[in-house]
Amino acid sequence: MRSFSDRVRHAVLFELIGLAIFTPGAALLFDQPMSHMGVIGIVSATAATIWNFVFNLAFDRTMLRLRGSVQKTMAIRVLHTGLFEAGLIVLLIPFIAWYLGISLLTALLLDISVVAFYLVYAFVFNIAYDRAFPIETAPLPRASA
């Protein structure tokens, strides 16, 4: 499994790179002031960072318990990304609606667009992260003759 410091590095890098792409892109796409999208981005990133840490720790522990390994197949990566984003939607929709003064439905539609971006971004980021910072595996013990 990944260490605490590795999980912190993962979460921070994910959010910083995501914010650098999200804020100007969302302001342009949704015709909102950059400052509004910046606040949405920072609050969302903070919530996502905490959720990222908690969710990934729980997901890996569950994988270890159910499969005996934290190695992720492509299907597990897709499931992992989908569950992560679904949880984030539930956390963020009320805030987005309140802050922008829009309905929950409009906030949901706006967030679906953002989630579409983050689904692709999370998928690509996590593969790149795993390649850049692979999990060190201990050698298996040799069987006695």
N, C-alpha and C positions, 0 to 999 in steps of 0.2 A: 504494500500500500504506500501511498505518497505520505511524506512527512508533513508536519504542521507548517513548516516554513515553505515547503513546496506548494502547499495548498494556498497559502497567503500570496505567494508570487503569482500563481495561476489566476487567482481571483482579481488581484490588482491589475495585472497586465490585461486581462480580458476586459475589464471595465474601462481602463484608460484608453485603450485602442478603440473600443466600441464608442465611447463618448466623442472621441476625435472625429469619428465618421458620422455618428448619429446627429449631433447638435446642428451643424450647418445643413446637413441633408434634410433633416426634419423641418427646420425653419423654412427652407425653400419649398419642400414638397407640400407642407400643410399651410403655407402662407401665414405663419405665425412669427412674431418677433423672436429674434435669436435669443433674447433674454428669457422669454417664456419657455422656449424649447431647452434652453440651458438649465433652467430650474427643473423642468420635467426630467431632463437627462441626469442631473446630479441626484435628485431624489430617487429616480429609478435606478441609477447605478449603485447608490448606497443600499437600497433595498435588495437589489440583485446581488450585490457583493455578499451580503449577509446570507441571503437565500442560497447563493452559489456554494458557499462554504458548508452550510448545514445540509443542503440537498446532496452534494457530492460525497460528503462524509457518510450520510445515511445510505446513499445508493451503493457506494463501495462496500460498506459493511454488510448490506443486504446481499450483494453479489458474492462476497466472501462466504457468507453463511449458506447461501443457496447453491453456489457453484464451486466453492473452494478456491476461487481465483477472482482477481479484479481485472483480468484481461477482457477487453470489450471487443466483441465481434461488430461487424457493420450494423447488424440488426439491433444489437444492444445499444450502440451509439445513437441510432435513430430514436429508439425508445427513450433513452436517457435525455436527449435533447428535447423531445416532445413533452415529457413529464416536467422537465425543468421549466420550460416556457409556459405550460398550462398553470403551474403554481404561481409563476410571476404575474400572469394575467389577473388571477384572483387577488393578488396583493395590490396591484397598481391601478386598476380601473377606477375605484372610488376616488383616489387621489387625483388622477388626471381629470375626471369629470368635475370635481370641485375646483381645482386650480384654474382650469380653462373656462369654467362656467358653462359647461356643455352637459348634455344628458348622458346617462350611463351608456345608452345605446351608441351615441356618437363617440363617446370615449372608447367603447369597445371596438367600434369600427376603426378608429384611429390607431388603437393599440394593435389590432390585427395586422395592420400595415407594418407597424414597428416590429411586431413579433415575426413577421415574414422575413424581415431583414435579419433579425437576431437569430432566427433558426438557421439560416445559411451561415451567418457569421460564426455562431457557436460551433456548428459542425466543422467548418474549416479551421477555426481557431484551435479547437481541441485536438484535431489531427496534427496540426502544425506543432502545438505545444508538446504532444506526446513524442513527436519526432525530435524536437529540440531538447526536451528534458525527459528522456525515457525513464521508466520505472526500473530501478535496479532490482534484478531478481537474484536471489541466493541460489547457488548451485544445489541441486537435489542430492541428498545423501546417497552414497553408493551402497548397493545391496551387499550384504555379507555373503560369502560363499559357503 
